[in-house]
Amino acid sequence: MKIFKISTKIPVIKFNYLNEEHLIHFENEIKLHVGPLDYKTNVKGQMTSYTHFLNNTRFNLFLNFFAQKIFETLKNNDPLYLKNFNSLKVINAWGNKLNPGEVVNPHTHIGSVDYSSVLYFSDTYLVVENQKIYAERGDILTFFCTSKHWTDKAETERITLAFNWQNATPNKIG
């Protein structure tokens, strides 16, 4: 696990998810279900609905892994200021598919969420507050929802699963 400090107030946490069966499942789900929000949001490419993965069994298994990694991070330090973090509640979870030349415009996720995370299916990068953070297949980047982030033009097909979440009540994931 790596923690990038873009500034003293803007950390980005990065770790890897190695369950290839789940990665293939998520990638196929995205490819099969893009359409509802294509070219209608900050994603100037294809998208699933914002709720597409919320009831996905494999995504909920992935969230168990994700929550454990967040807990591990907090044992050593607290870059996301989650001292009282007991569990997480995912507000929305969707897939993005960019073809060459397509982009995600600069934006934040300010609103009813605290944190944003992105799971990657290929080698690429995300720009967070003007700093490129490189990601490989299976990497997950997590940052404050208030952090401005985007992509430059995709050079090859770029598929990601994004989700926004917040601290929730104890023993409740999903």
trRosetta pair geometry for C-beta under 8 A, 3 or more apart (Angstrom, degrees):
i j d omega theta_ij theta_ji phi_ij phi_ji
1 13 6.8 -9 -175 -171 105 93
1 14 6.9 160 -159 85 57 52
1 15 4.2 -22 -106 -86 84 108
1 69 6.7 161 -92 -166 133 103
1 72 7.1 157 -14 105 158 120
1 73 6.4 -131 155 -86 155 93
2 13 7.6 158 86 -158 50 47
2 14 4.7 -10 61 61 95 103
2 15 7.4 168 21 -72 62 59
3 11 5.7 -17 -174 -165 99 117
3 12 7.3 155 -160 77 51 46
3 13 5.5 -20 -106 -104 76 68
3 14 7.6 -178 -82 21 29 73
3 73 7.4 121 -72 -147 118 114
3 77 7.3 -77 -12 76 170 133
3 79 5.2 168 -156 -32 135 162
4 11 6.7 144 78 -160 51 61
4 12 4.4 -10 59 58 105 97
4 13 7.9 -161 23 -74 72 23
4 14 6.8 42 -10 -7 104 114
4 131 7.5 -171 153 122 133 140
4 133 6.0 -159 31 -112 165 115
5 8 6.7 20 -177 -95 121 32
5 10 7.3 114 -166 78 54 60
5 11 5.5 -32 -102 -101 63 76
5 79 7.4 -128 -87 -139 87 125
6 10 4.1 -46 62 98 111 112
6 11 7.2 -175 12 -96 80 21
6 12 6.4 64 -29 -12 106 105
6 128 6.1 -121 -67 107 152 102
6 129 5.0 104 152 70 152 127
6 131 4.9 -162 -125 22 104 144
6 147 7.7 109 38 -139 153 128
7 10 4.8 52 40 27 86 100
7 129 7.2 -88 -4 131 106 153
10 128 7.2 177 162 143 120 109
10 129 5.4 11 161 5 165 161
10 143 7.2 21 -174 -159 81 110
10 144 6.7 -100 -129 24 69 120
10 147 5.6 118 -147 -105 110 115
11 79 3.7 -84 94 167 177 120
11 80 6.4 -114 70 -66 122 64
11 143 7.1 -166 97 -122 52 74
11 144 7.9 93 52 -21 67 96
12 128 5.6 125 -74 65 138 164
12 133 5.5 -90 119 -92 160 158
12 141 5.8 -11 -178 -165 109 98
12 142 7.0 152 -162 73 58 45
12 143 4.7 -22 -107 -81 78 108
12 147 7.7 159 -78 170 94 174
13 70 7.8 100 109 -108 164 71
13 73 6.0 -9 -135 -117 144 156
13 79 6.4 152 -64 72 101 132
13 80 6.9 -55 -21 -41 126 118
13 141 7.3 148 78 -157 50 46
13 142 4.5 -15 58 58 100 102
13 143 7.5 -179 20 -67 68 56
14 133 6.9 -167 -67 176 133 121
14 135 7.1 -146 -140 -102 121 87
14 139 5.9 -7 -167 -169 99 109
14 140 7.0 163 -147 79 50 51
14 141 5.4 -13 -97 -100 84 69
14 142 7.7 -173 -72 20 39 72
15 69 5.2 -158 69 -166 159 142
15 139 7.3 164 93 -147 22 64
15 140 5.8 -14 65 53 69 97
16 136 7.3 -10 -109 72 117 101
16 138 4.8 48 -166 121 87 106
16 139 5.3 -41 -98 -92 74 56
16 140 7.2 169 -100 9 22 79
17 22 7.3 -74 150 83 122 128
17 23 7.1 153 105 -68 105 102
17 62 6.7 21 -147 -144 150 99
17 65 6.3 98 -122 120 102 145
17 66 7.7 -24 -82 -72 123 81
17 119 6.6 -18 25 -137 139 114
17 138 4.8 -145 64 -167 65 85
17 139 7.8 -176 16 -80 76 9
17 140 6.0 66 -20 -30 107 113
18 138 5.9 53 -85 -166 41 151
19 22 4.1 37 111 19 115 115
19 23 6.5 156 92 -18 63 85
19 62 7.4 -138 50 -96 137 84
19 65 7.5 -147 -11 -48 128 164
20 23 5.3 -52 -143 37 37 115
20 24 6.2 39 157 -20 69 102
20 138 7.9 -53 -85 -79 62 124
21 24 6.1 -55 -151 35 27 109
21 25 6.5 29 150 -19 62 108
22 25 5.4 -53 -146 37 35 115
22 26 6.2 33 157 -18 69 104
22 58 5.1 174 -128 180 92 117
22 61 7.0 -134 -101 86 137 116
22 62 5.9 153 176 -72 148 107
23 26 6.0 -54 -146 37 29 108
23 27 6.2 28 156 -18 64 110
23 121 6.3 150 -174 -117 99 86
23 137 6.9 68 -168 175 151 98
23 138 6.0 -57 -87 -85 141 83
24 27 5.8 -57 -145 39 29 112
24 28 6.2 27 157 -16 64 109
25 28 6.0 -62 -150 39 26 108
25 29 6.3 30 154 -23 64 108
25 58 5.2 16 103 84 151 174
26 29 5.6 -53 -148 34 31 115
26 30 6.5 31 154 -20 65 103
26 53 7.6 20 -130 -110 96 130
26 58 7.0 -140 -58 110 84 127
26 59 7.2 106 -97 -81 106 87
26 62 7.8 41 -62 -52 134 157
26 95 7.3 171 173 -94 83 120
26 119 7.0 -17 137 103 163 138
26 121 7.3 -155 95 -78 105 121
26 161 5.3 -52 176 -50 130 146
27 30 5.9 -54 -153 33 30 111
27 31 6.5 27 153 -15 64 107
27 121 4.8 121 -93 -133 113 150
27 159 5.6 83 -134 118 86 151
28 31 5.7 -55 -145 39 34 110
28 32 6.1 25 159 -14 68 112
29 32 6.0 -64 -145 43 25 106
29 33 5.9 -16 170 13 64 121
29 48 7.6 3 139 -79 87 153
29 52 7.3 146 153 153 113 120
29 53 7.4 96 127 -90 148 91
29 56 7.1 24 -133 -120 165 147
29 95 6.6 170 104 -40 89 152
30 33 6.6 -81 -134 51 20 87
30 34 6.3 39 170 -51 65 94
30 48 6.1 -105 -128 -33 62 120
30 95 3.1 -152 -114 177 102 152
30 96 7.3 -28 -157 43 130 24
30 97 5.8 147 148 -53 110 105
30 159 5.5 135 96 -162 150 115
30 161 6.7 -126 -65 -78 128 86
31 34 6.9 -31 -142 -5 21 107
31 97 6.5 103 -94 -87 58 149
31 159 7.3 -36 -58 -113 85 143
33 36 7.9 -9 162 -6 81 103
33 48 4.6 37 112 -116 103 108
33 49 7.7 -67 155 8 113 80
33 52 5.9 140 123 -143 143 136
33 95 7.0 97 75 43 100 131
34 38 6.3 80 161 -75 95 102
34 46 3.7 39 179 158 141 117
34 47 6.0 113 -141 58 84 12
34 48 5.7 -78 -93 -63 47 61
34 95 6.7 -98 -76 97 83 108
34 97 5.2 -70 -73 24 151 125
35 38 5.8 -26 -135 -24 25 116
35 46 7.0 3 -54 -158 39 102
35 48 7.6 26 32 -112 65 45
36 47 6.9 -77 68 99 76 84
36 48 6.5 37 31 -178 109 36
36 49 4.5 6 65 -70 159 78
37 40 4.9 -114 -166 52 64 113
37 41 5.5 12 169 -14 119 116
37 43 7.2 67 121 59 110 119
37 47 3.9 -42 77 81 104 124
37 48 7.3 13 26 90 104 19
37 49 6.6 129 -20 -105 108 40
37 50 7.3 72 -39 -40 152 77
37 94 7.5 -1 33 -170 142 149
38 45 7.4 -77 -145 133 72 34
38 46 4.7 -17 -110 -120 97 62
38 47 6.0 -174 -75 28 43 73
39 43 7.8 -99 -83 103 27 71
39 44 6.1 40 -123 -147 69 53
39 45 7.1 124 -70 -1 68 5
39 46 7.7 -14 -29 -81 74 45
40 47 7.7 -105 43 40 89 128
41 47 6.5 14 28 -9 125 163
42 104 5.7 49 132 -171 92 75
42 105 4.5 -121 -158 56 81 91
42 106 7.7 -111 -156 72 125 21
42 107 4.1 -64 -105 -23 162 148
42 150 7.6 -110 167 -110 118 90
43 46 7.7 -65 138 65 120 18
43 47 5.1 108 81 -60 146 121
43 96 5.2 -133 -135 -127 144 117
43 98 7.5 -126 -167 -73 92 95
43 104 5.1 -21 -105 -111 62 88
43 105 8.0 -126 -60 16 20 77
44 98 7.9 50 80 -119 63 101
44 102 5.4 -162 104 -163 81 85
44 103 5.1 20 50 61 118 70
44 104 6.9 -172 19 -91 75 31
44 105 6.3 79 -22 -30 110 94
45 96 6.3 76 81 -176 119 90
45 97 6.0 -144 145 92 117 49
45 98 3.8 -99 -86 -102 166 64
45 99 6.4 167 -136 12 107 68
45 102 3.9 98 -79 152 102 147
45 103 7.5 166 -32 44 103 24
45 104 7.4 -55 13 -66 111 73
45 154 7.5 48 -80 -3 145 138
45 158 7.9 -69 -131 65 177 96
46 96 7.2 138 84 -163 57 48
46 97 4.3 -17 69 63 109 98
46 98 7.5 -170 29 -75 73 33
46 99 7.7 62 -3 -20 105 93
47 94 6.0 21 -173 157 99 127
47 95 6.8 161 -153 87 53 56
47 96 5.6 -16 -101 -104 79 64
47 97 7.5 -168 -71 22 35 72
48 52 3.8 -9 141 -38 132 160
48 53 7.7 89 94 -30 149 84
48 94 4.9 -168 71 -159 92 82
48 95 4.3 59 0 41 118 91
49 52 4.8 137 58 -53 78 87
49 94 6.4 -133 100 -114 33 110
50 92 4.3 -25 165 -165 98 133
50 93 7.7 102 171 45 53 26
50 94 4.9 -60 -120 -53 36 131
51 54 4.9 -37 -168 0 76 127
51 92 6.0 -77 -80 -134 57 82
51 93 7.3 51 -143 47 29 66
51 94 7.4 12 -1 -73 20 91
52 56 7.6 22 136 -37 65 123
52 93 6.8 -109 63 99 70 73
52 94 5.3 92 23 -118 109 63
52 95 6.3 -64 77 5 149 92
53 56 4.6 -52 -154 13 62 130
53 59 4.3 138 177 -90 104 164
53 93 3.7 -79 66 112 112 117
53 94 6.8 -156 5 -75 101 26
53 95 7.3 111 -40 -38 115 87
53 161 6.6 67 -48 -161 160 117
53 163 7.1 -84 73 -82 132 117
54 59 7.5 -78 -90 96 8 146
54 90 6.6 -172 -118 104 79 118
54 92 7.1 -56 -64 -132 113 40
54 93 5.7 152 -63 35 62 106
56 59 3.8 70 79 7 108 114
56 60 6.8 178 88 -12 57 81
56 93 7.9 -112 24 99 117 134
57 60 5.8 -56 -153 34 32 111
57 61 6.7 32 150 -17 64 102
58 61 5.5 -49 -151 35 38 113
58 62 6.4 45 148 -21 65 102
59 62 5.3 -49 -150 36 36 118
59 63 6.5 43 148 -25 65 99
59 93 6.3 128 -172 130 146 157
59 161 7.9 -148 -115 176 109 145
60 63 5.4 -43 -148 28 36 116
60 64 7.1 46 150 -23 60 93
60 173 7.5 122 -161 119 82 100
60 174 5.2 14 -127 -105 102 121
61 64 5.7 -44 -160 23 38 114
61 65 7.2 37 145 -12 63 100
62 65 5.7 -55 -159 37 39 113
62 66 6.1 40 146 -22 71 108
62 119 7.7 -18 179 -82 143 158
63 66 5.2 -51 -141 39 37 116
63 67 6.1 40 158 -22 69 102
63 88 7.2 -138 -170 75 106 117
63 90 6.5 -93 -110 -34 137 131
63 173 5.4 159 130 165 116 112
63 174 5.9 134 88 -81 160 69
64 67 6.0 -51 -146 34 27 109
64 68 6.6 30 153 -19 60 105
64 173 6.2 106 -87 119 63 162
65 68 5.8 -59 -155 34 30 112
65 69 6.6 27 152 -18 66 106
66 69 5.8 -57 -153 35 31 110
66 70 6.5 31 151 -18 65 104
66 88 7.6 -63 109 41 109 151
66 117 7.2 89 -155 154 136 169
66 140 6.8 -142 -116 -180 101 171
67 70 5.6 -53 -149 35 34 112
67 71 6.4 38 151 -21 66 103
67 87 6.4 -1 -144 -140 137 61
67 88 5.6 -152 -99 14 101 110
67 173 5.4 -80 -40 -115 157 130
68 71 5.6 -52 -150 35 33 113
68 72 6.4 36 151 -21 65 103
69 72 5.5 -49 -148 34 34 115
69 73 6.6 41 151 -23 63 101
69 140 7.8 110 85 65 159 138
70 73 5.6 -49 -154 30 34 116
70 74 6.7 30 151 -17 64 106
70 80 8.0 -47 -150 41 101 144
70 82 7.2 -25 172 85 110 164
70 85 6.7 -102 141 147 116 150
70 88 7.0 77 42 -42 163 130
70 142 7.6 -66 -94 100 101 178
71 74 5.8 -61 -154 36 33 110
71 75 7.0 46 149 -34 64 95
71 85 7.4 -153 -93 108 64 114
72 75 5.7 -41 -158 12 37 116
72 76 7.7 12 157 0 62 102
73 76 6.8 -78 -168 43 35 95
73 77 7.1 -56 170 64 71 72
73 78 7.9 111 130 -105 87 39
73 79 7.2 -70 167 26 119 99
73 80 7.8 46 119 11 138 109
74 77 7.6 -100 -132 80 30 33
74 78 5.6 41 -133 -98 75 79
74 82 5.9 -86 -94 84 127 104
74 83 7.7 157 -156 -110 119 29
74 85 6.0 -151 -73 51 160 125
78 81 6.0 82 145 -93 104 27
78 82 6.1 -154 -156 45 97 63
78 83 5.8 17 -140 -71 159 67
80 115 6.5 19 -162 -96 138 129
80 142 7.2 -37 -76 128 145 113
80 144 7.1 172 -138 -68 86 78
82 85 3.5 20 162 -40 109 127
82 167 6.4 173 -138 -84 97 119
84 167 7.2 65 93 -169 84 149
85 88 7.7 4 -164 -66 104 80
85 167 5.5 -115 -114 -119 73 108
86 167 7.4 80 32 -169 69 93
86 168 7.4 -104 75 79 88 61
86 169 7.1 -36 80 159 128 27
86 170 4.0 -59 153 -99 149 71
86 171 7.2 -38 152 -18 113 50
87 167 7.6 103 72 -165 47 56
87 168 4.8 -59 96 70 92 99
87 169 6.7 -14 53 82 120 38
87 170 6.0 127 -4 -139 114 26
87 171 6.2 -110 -46 8 146 11
87 172 5.0 135 109 59 155 56
87 173 5.3 -120 -164 -69 110 70
88 165 4.8 21 178 169 116 133
88 166 7.0 149 -155 76 73 30
88 167 6.7 -63 -107 -110 59 31
88 168 5.6 93 -175 7 13 108
88 173 6.2 37 54 -127 73 74
89 165 6.2 160 79 -158 42 82
89 166 5.5 -21 60 63 94 80
89 167 7.6 15 16 107 91 17
89 168 3.5 116 -31 -75 100 128
89 169 8.0 50 -50 14 120 68
89 172 6.9 8 -78 116 92 107
89 174 7.5 -15 -129 79 54 28
90 93 5.6 3 170 -42 133 114
90 163 5.4 -30 -147 178 114 125
90 164 7.3 116 -159 78 64 45
90 165 4.8 -43 -100 -95 54 99
90 174 6.4 -37 22 -155 106 30
91 112 6.1 154 -130 102 150 100
91 113 5.0 -118 18 -84 148 104
91 163 7.9 147 50 -179 65 77
91 164 4.8 -40 54 95 111 97
91 165 6.2 -177 1 -97 81 36
91 166 6.5 55 -39 -3 112 99
92 113 7.9 -80 23 -67 91 137
92 163 6.6 -168 96 -142 50 64
92 164 5.4 24 48 38 85 101
93 161 6.8 17 -179 174 92 95
93 162 7.2 -174 -145 95 51 46
93 163 3.8 -4 -104 -101 85 107
93 164 7.9 -151 -69 24 57 57
94 161 7.4 -176 95 -152 30 60
94 162 5.9 -13 62 61 76 88
94 163 7.6 149 15 -82 55 62
95 159 7.0 -7 -173 -168 103 90
95 160 7.1 166 -153 88 58 45
95 161 5.3 -31 -98 -101 74 70
95 162 7.7 154 -102 18 23 73
96 104 7.1 4 -166 -78 156 123
96 158 7.6 -16 116 112 101 87
96 159 6.9 168 88 -149 61 44
96 160 4.9 0 53 57 105 89
96 161 7.8 -172 18 -82 74 25
96 162 6.3 38 -12 -6 114 113
97 157 7.0 -17 -168 -167 87 94
97 158 7.4 153 -157 80 40 53
97 159 5.1 -3 -106 -103 75 83
98 102 4.1 -156 -157 85 89 114
98 103 7.1 81 -138 -65 137 13
98 104 7.2 -93 -70 -38 136 85
98 151 7.1 -117 -32 87 169 152
98 154 4.1 151 124 -30 121 150
98 157 7.1 158 85 -156 58 45
98 158 4.2 -5 56 57 107 102
98 159 7.8 -160 26 -69 66 41
99 102 5.3 78 53 -3 64 123
99 154 6.7 154 103 78 20 135
99 157 6.1 -19 -115 -103 51 72
100 153 7.6 42 -179 162 55 95
100 154 5.5 -123 -112 102 34 89
100 155 6.1 -1 -126 176 92 22
100 156 6.1 -6 -78 -102 95 22
100 157 7.2 -53 -38 -56 72 49
101 153 5.3 -19 -140 -163 31 115
101 154 6.7 -39 24 58 25 78
102 153 7.0 120 54 -144 18 67
102 154 5.4 -2 59 20 72 115
102 158 7.9 -148 74 40 100 110
103 150 7.1 18 171 175 101 101
103 151 5.6 -166 -154 86 65 84
103 152 6.4 -56 -119 179 108 21
103 153 5.4 -55 -67 -86 98 51
103 154 7.1 -166 -79 -15 47 77
104 107 7.5 -91 160 20 91 110
104 149 7.9 -2 113 123 125 79
104 150 5.2 -167 99 -152 83 62
104 151 4.4 70 31 21 96 96
105 150 5.9 -54 155 -127 19 122
106 148 5.4 16 -172 180 101 108
106 149 7.2 162 -139 80 61 19
106 150 4.2 -62 -80 -43 54 137
107 148 7.0 158 77 -144 13 70
107 149 7.1 -42 64 61 61 63
107 150 6.8 109 13 -77 69 90
108 145 6.4 88 173 151 87 64
108 146 5.5 11 -160 -147 135 33
108 147 6.7 153 -120 67 93 28
108 148 5.5 -58 -63 -88 91 57
108 149 7.5 103 -96 16 51 77
109 113 5.5 -29 136 65 115 130
109 116 4.9 129 18 -69 146 125
109 145 4.0 -90 77 -159 96 97
109 146 7.9 -95 56 -57 63 31
109 164 5.2 -158 169 -105 149 132
110 145 6.1 145 -78 127 40 104
110 146 5.7 56 -82 -100 95 72
111 145 7.5 -101 35 152 68 144
112 166 7.4 -81 148 -34 65 144
113 116 7.0 78 128 -67 138 74
113 145 4.8 140 100 -85 98 155
113 164 3.8 -40 -128 165 164 115
113 165 6.4 65 -151 40 104 13
113 166 5.4 -145 -145 -52 51 98
114 144 7.4 -67 165 -142 61 66
114 145 5.9 178 149 -4 14 119
114 165 7.0 -46 52 103 86 53
114 166 4.2 106 4 -117 104 77
114 167 6.3 11 21 -5 160 80
115 142 5.9 12 175 -173 120 97
115 143 7.0 160 -154 83 78 27
115 144 6.4 -67 -108 -115 64 32
115 145 5.9 -118 -87 -39 10 86
115 164 7.0 161 87 -156 47 58
115 165 5.4 -25 68 67 96 79
115 166 6.9 156 19 -88 82 43
116 142 7.2 170 88 -147 44 54
116 143 5.9 -21 62 65 89 76
116 144 7.6 20 18 114 87 20
116 145 5.0 115 -29 -100 96 66
116 147 7.5 -131 39 50 119 99
116 149 7.5 -151 91 26 146 145
116 162 6.9 -9 -173 -170 97 100
116 163 7.5 166 -153 90 55 39
116 164 5.3 -26 -101 -102 72 76
116 165 8.0 151 -93 21 27 69
117 140 5.7 6 -177 -178 109 101
117 141 6.7 170 -150 86 58 47
117 142 4.4 -14 -99 -97 93 82
117 143 7.9 149 -85 17 50 58
117 162 7.2 162 87 -154 49 55
117 163 5.5 -13 62 63 94 83
117 164 7.8 169 20 -88 70 30
117 165 6.8 0 5 13 112 113
118 126 6.3 121 57 -65 154 152
118 135 7.6 -87 102 -75 108 172
118 140 6.9 167 80 -151 42 56
118 141 5.1 -4 52 53 94 94
118 160 5.2 -9 -171 -177 103 129
118 161 7.2 150 -158 77 54 46
118 162 4.9 -18 -104 -102 80 78
118 163 8.0 168 -83 21 39 60
119 138 7.6 -26 -167 -149 89 27
119 139 7.6 167 -147 89 48 42
119 140 5.1 -19 -95 -98 70 85
119 160 6.5 150 74 -164 52 70
119 161 4.3 -9 55 58 109 98
119 162 7.7 -157 22 -72 69 33
119 163 8.0 25 -6 5 100 101
120 123 7.8 78 150 -93 133 21
120 124 6.3 -159 -148 43 129 100
120 135 4.2 138 -15 133 161 128
120 136 6.8 138 95 92 132 19
120 137 6.3 -123 113 -110 89 29
120 138 7.0 -38 72 30 78 21
120 139 4.9 4 36 58 119 86
120 140 7.6 -161 7 -77 79 37
120 141 7.7 52 -28 -5 110 97
120 160 5.7 -27 -102 -108 55 90
121 137 5.9 17 -170 -128 30 82
121 159 4.4 -21 49 82 135 101
121 160 6.7 -153 7 -84 90 40
121 161 7.7 83 -37 -11 105 89
122 137 5.8 11 -96 -76 24 88
122 156 7.2 -112 145 95 156 117
122 157 7.3 110 -6 94 161 75
122 158 6.3 -121 56 -122 123 56
122 159 6.7 88 -1 37 105 79
123 134 7.6 3 -169 -177 82 96
123 135 7.2 -178 -142 96 43 54
123 136 5.1 -7 -99 -118 80 64
123 137 6.7 -49 -49 -27 64 76
124 134 7.6 -174 106 -149 28 62
124 135 5.9 -12 67 62 68 92
124 151 7.5 -6 162 -133 124 126
124 154 7.6 -26 -129 -126 133 85
124 158 5.4 75 -87 -129 160 114
125 132 4.7 15 163 -172 145 98
125 133 6.0 156 -160 76 86 40
125 134 4.6 -45 -94 -99 100 53
125 135 6.3 150 -104 13 39 78
125 151 7.6 143 88 -127 64 85
126 132 7.5 150 77 -151 33 54
126 133 5.3 -18 62 59 83 97
126 135 6.6 35 -5 -10 95 125
126 141 5.9 -146 34 56 142 164
126 149 5.8 6 168 -170 109 116
126 150 7.7 148 -166 73 72 23
126 151 6.3 -62 -119 -80 57 82
127 130 6.6 5 179 -115 105 17
127 131 6.9 152 -155 71 64 30
127 132 5.5 -35 -95 -90 73 61
127 133 7.6 159 -101 14 22 75
127 149 6.3 160 87 -153 58 60
127 150 5.3 -21 62 65 108 72
127 151 6.7 156 11 -99 92 31
127 152 6.9 79 -24 -30 130 83
128 131 5.8 -31 68 62 72 85
128 133 5.7 10 12 -6 113 122
128 141 7.6 -155 -43 164 138 136
128 143 5.6 -161 -141 -91 146 172
128 147 5.3 10 -166 154 100 128
128 148 7.5 142 -158 83 49 50
128 149 4.7 -14 -102 -100 68 100
129 147 5.6 -76 -37 -160 104 93
129 148 5.8 105 -82 55 59 84
129 149 7.5 -33 -23 -74 56 67
133 141 5.9 113 114 -120 139 142
135 139 3.9 -154 -158 78 90 139
135 141 6.0 -88 -81 -35 130 114
136 139 5.1 100 51 -24 59 118
143 147 4.6 -56 145 36 123 151
143 149 7.0 125 69 -55 146 138
144 147 4.8 112 67 -23 84 98
145 164 6.3 58 -105 -141 120 108
151 154 6.8 25 139 -64 134 78
151 158 7.1 163 -173 124 164 163
154 157 7.1 37 157 -125 138 13
154 158 4.4 -133 -125 -3 128 124
168 172 5.2 -103 129 84 127 107
168 173 7.7 157 58 -94 141 37
169 172 5.0 40 72 21 86 131
